[in-house]
């Protein structure tokens, strides 16, 4: 789970950095990269939340 959390944070930071690079340079490639990273971040967050939910459901209550 720690690796997945780290992956989500790093991809989100990369997306923000790409967006700022687009703002400073105006090159469309950075905006396209930011959109792709945003999509990947959304998928990674959904997987992470799904795993948390699955853990809560399957874990016995003590």
Secondary structure as UniProt FT lines:
FT   HELIX           2..25
FT   HELIX           28..58
//
